Amino acid sequence: MRVSRRNGIFCKAIDMAVKIEKSAIVDPGAKIGDGSCVWHFAHICGGAQIGNGCSFGQNVFVGNDVVIGNNVKIQNNVSVYDSVVLEDDVFCGPSMVFTNVYNPRASINRKSQYRRTLVKRGATIGANATIVCGVTIGEFAFIAAGAVINRDVPAYALMMGVPAKQAGWISRFGERLKFPVGGEGIALCRNTDEKYLLRNGVCSIAVP
């Protein structure tokens, strides 16, 4: 572990493989995995737990009660507030929004009422999307740009609109799958040849 002082601010990282730009702030106590990059004007709070190979773009904020897995990409102007968990390979597009209080009032302290948000492995959240706190976004789900998520999202679901509705299903590669939102079906990802099954409204990869 190393501690360096840059522009009057203490920065801490696990080892020399972590890149922290001079204008970024990483509070003492933050855990950041190998190969991660913290870019200009980002702020990582001291309680954050971050895996390997992550990228935090310009003006990103990461709170204390935040857990981030490996290979997570967070683009410019995103705030990951307390009570948010991002599993491995999650993508957060520019200026998308997390919340942690369902009914905020400036005059009322509701820190004890934070609702936890879980974004599961491989999910994508598009630019300017909003994730209302307390939901779970399933593995490899795809949230379209500008969508507002106010309920749980199934694995592999493609969500669009305000409030978001399911528009279809999407593969791990990011290709739209050709079967109905509900019911049953079989579809192939043309890029990977993976076979997907839809049974009773649940999408999964077929076991060879």
C-alpha positions as CSV (number, residue, x, y, z in Angstrom):
1,M,0.0,0.0,0.0
2,R,1.2,3.5,-0.7
3,V,0.1,6.9,0.5
4,S,0.9,10.0,-1.5
5,R,0.2,13.7,-1.0
6,R,-1.0,15.5,-4.2
7,N,-2.0,19.1,-4.3
8,G,-2.4,19.1,-0.5
9,I,-4.7,16.0,-0.5
10,F,-3.8,12.6,0.9
11,C,-4.4,9.8,-1.6
12,K,-4.2,6.1,-0.8
13,A,-4.1,3.0,-3.1
14,I,-3.2,-0.6,-2.7
15,D,0.0,-0.6,-4.9
16,M,1.7,1.2,-7.7
17,A,-0.6,-0.5,-10.3
18,V,-3.4,1.8,-9.2
19,K,-3.5,5.1,-11.2
20,I,-4.9,8.2,-9.4
21,E,-4.8,11.5,-11.3
22,K,-3.5,14.5,-9.4
23,S,-6.9,16.3,-9.2
24,A,-8.7,13.2,-7.8
25,I,-9.3,12.7,-4.1
26,V,-9.1,9.2,-2.5
27,D,-9.7,9.4,1.2
28,P,-7.6,7.3,3.6
29,G,-9.1,3.8,4.1
30,A,-10.4,3.3,0.6
31,K,-9.6,-0.1,-0.8
32,I,-8.8,0.0,-4.5
33,G,-7.8,-3.1,-6.5
34,D,-4.9,-3.6,-8.9
35,G,-5.1,-2.0,-12.3
36,S,-7.9,0.4,-11.4
37,C,-7.8,4.1,-12.6
38,V,-9.3,7.1,-10.8
39,W,-9.5,10.0,-13.3
40,H,-9.7,13.8,-13.0
41,F,-11.7,15.4,-10.2
42,A,-13.1,12.0,-9.0
43,H,-13.7,11.5,-5.2
44,I,-13.5,8.0,-3.6
45,C,-14.6,8.0,0.1
46,G,-12.6,6.1,2.7
47,G,-15.1,3.3,3.3
48,A,-15.4,2.3,-0.4
49,Q,-14.4,-1.2,-1.4
50,I,-13.3,-1.5,-5.0
51,G,-12.0,-4.5,-7.0
52,N,-9.4,-4.9,-9.7
53,G,-9.4,-3.3,-13.1
54,C,-12.0,-0.6,-12.5
55,S,-12.2,2.8,-14.1
56,F,-13.7,5.9,-12.6
57,G,-14.2,8.8,-15.1
58,Q,-14.1,12.5,-14.5
59,N,-16.3,13.9,-11.7
60,V,-17.2,10.4,-10.4
61,F,-18.2,10.2,-6.7
62,V,-18.1,6.9,-4.7
63,G,-19.6,6.9,-1.2
64,N,-18.4,5.1,2.0
65,D,-21.0,2.3,2.1
66,V,-20.3,1.2,-1.5
67,V,-19.0,-2.2,-2.7
68,I,-17.7,-2.4,-6.3
69,G,-16.5,-5.6,-8.0
70,N,-13.8,-6.2,-10.6
71,N,-13.7,-4.6,-14.1
72,V,-16.5,-2.1,-13.4
73,K,-16.5,0.9,-15.7
74,I,-18.1,4.1,-14.4
75,Q,-18.2,6.9,-16.9
76,N,-18.1,10.7,-16.3
77,N,-20.4,12.5,-13.8
78,V,-21.8,9.5,-12.0
79,S,-22.3,9.5,-8.2
80,V,-22.4,6.0,-6.5
81,Y,-24.0,6.8,-3.2
82,D,-24.1,4.8,0.0
83,S,-26.0,1.5,0.0
84,V,-25.1,0.7,-3.7
85,V,-23.4,-2.6,-4.7
86,L,-22.1,-3.1,-8.2
87,E,-20.9,-6.6,-9.0
88,D,-18.2,-7.6,-11.5
89,D,-18.3,-6.2,-15.1
90,V,-21.0,-3.6,-14.5
91,F,-21.1,-0.6,-16.9
92,C,-22.4,2.8,-15.7
93,G,-22.9,5.2,-18.6
94,P,-22.2,9.0,-18.5
95,S,-24.4,11.0,-16.0
96,M,-26.6,8.1,-15.0
97,V,-28.0,8.5,-11.5
98,F,-28.3,6.3,-8.4
99,T,-30.4,7.4,-5.4
100,N,-30.5,6.0,-1.9
101,V,-33.5,7.8,-0.3
102,Y,-37.0,7.1,-1.7
103,N,-38.8,10.2,-0.4
104,P,-36.1,12.8,0.3
105,R,-36.8,16.1,2.1
106,A,-34.1,18.7,2.7
107,S,-35.5,19.4,6.2
108,I,-35.7,15.7,7.3
109,N,-32.7,13.4,8.0
110,R,-33.5,10.0,6.4
111,K,-30.0,8.5,6.5
112,S,-31.3,5.6,8.5
113,Q,-33.8,4.9,5.7
114,Y,-31.4,4.3,2.9
115,R,-32.7,1.5,0.5
116,R,-30.0,-0.8,-0.9
117,T,-29.5,-1.1,-4.6
118,L,-27.9,-4.1,-6.2
119,V,-26.6,-4.2,-9.8
120,K,-25.6,-7.8,-10.7
121,R,-22.8,-9.0,-12.8
122,G,-22.4,-7.8,-16.3
123,A,-25.4,-5.4,-16.3
124,T,-25.3,-2.1,-18.3
125,I,-26.9,1.2,-17.3
126,G,-27.1,3.6,-20.2
127,A,-26.3,7.4,-20.2
128,N,-28.7,9.6,-18.2
129,A,-30.7,6.6,-16.8
130,T,-32.0,6.9,-13.3
131,I,-32.1,4.0,-10.8
132,V,-34.6,4.6,-8.0
133,C,-33.2,3.1,-4.8
134,G,-34.2,-0.3,-3.4
135,V,-34.1,-2.3,-6.7
136,T,-32.1,-5.2,-8.0
137,I,-30.9,-5.2,-11.6
138,G,-30.3,-8.7,-12.8
139,E,-27.3,-10.2,-14.5
140,F,-26.5,-8.8,-17.9
141,A,-29.6,-6.7,-18.0
142,F,-29.5,-3.7,-20.3
143,I,-31.0,-0.3,-19.1
144,A,-31.4,2.0,-22.1
145,A,-30.2,5.6,-22.1
146,G,-32.6,7.9,-20.2
147,A,-34.7,5.1,-18.7
148,V,-36.0,5.3,-15.2
149,I,-35.9,2.1,-13.2
150,N,-38.3,1.9,-10.2
151,R,-38.7,-1.9,-9.8
152,D,-36.6,-5.0,-10.0
153,V,-35.2,-6.0,-13.4
154,P,-34.9,-9.6,-14.5
155,A,-31.6,-11.0,-15.8
156,Y,-30.9,-10.4,-19.5
157,A,-33.9,-7.9,-19.7
158,L,-33.8,-4.9,-22.0
159,M,-35.5,-2.0,-20.3
160,M,-36.6,1.3,-22.0
161,G,-38.7,4.3,-21.2
162,V,-40.0,6.5,-18.3
163,P,-40.9,4.6,-16.2
164,A,-39.0,1.8,-17.8
165,K,-40.8,-1.2,-19.3
166,Q,-39.3,-4.3,-20.6
167,A,-38.8,-4.1,-24.4
168,G,-37.2,-7.5,-24.9
169,W,-34.2,-9.6,-23.9
170,I,-30.4,-9.2,-24.6
171,S,-27.4,-11.6,-24.6
172,R,-24.3,-11.4,-22.6
173,F,-22.6,-10.0,-25.7
174,G,-25.1,-7.2,-25.9
175,E,-27.2,-8.4,-28.8
176,R,-31.0,-8.4,-28.8
177,L,-32.5,-11.9,-28.6
178,K,-35.3,-12.8,-30.8
179,F,-38.0,-14.1,-28.6
180,P,-41.1,-12.6,-26.8
181,V,-40.9,-10.8,-23.5
182,G,-43.2,-13.4,-21.9
183,G,-43.9,-17.0,-22.6
184,E,-41.4,-19.5,-23.9
185,G,-38.8,-19.7,-26.6
186,I,-35.2,-20.4,-27.7
187,A,-32.8,-17.9,-29.2
188,L,-29.2,-17.7,-30.3
189,C,-26.7,-14.9,-30.0
190,R,-25.2,-14.6,-33.4
191,N,-21.9,-13.3,-32.1
192,T,-21.2,-16.1,-29.6
193,D,-23.5,-18.9,-30.7
194,E,-24.7,-19.1,-27.1
195,K,-28.2,-20.6,-26.8
196,Y,-30.8,-18.8,-24.5
197,L,-33.9,-20.3,-23.1
198,L,-37.1,-18.4,-22.1
199,R,-39.3,-20.3,-19.7
200,N,-42.2,-18.7,-17.8
201,G,-40.8,-15.3,-18.4
202,V,-37.3,-16.2,-17.1
203,C,-34.3,-16.0,-19.5
204,S,-31.2,-18.2,-19.0
205,I,-28.3,-19.7,-20.9
206,A,-28.9,-23.2,-22.1
207,V,-26.4,-25.7,-20.5
208,P,-24.6,-27.6,-23.3
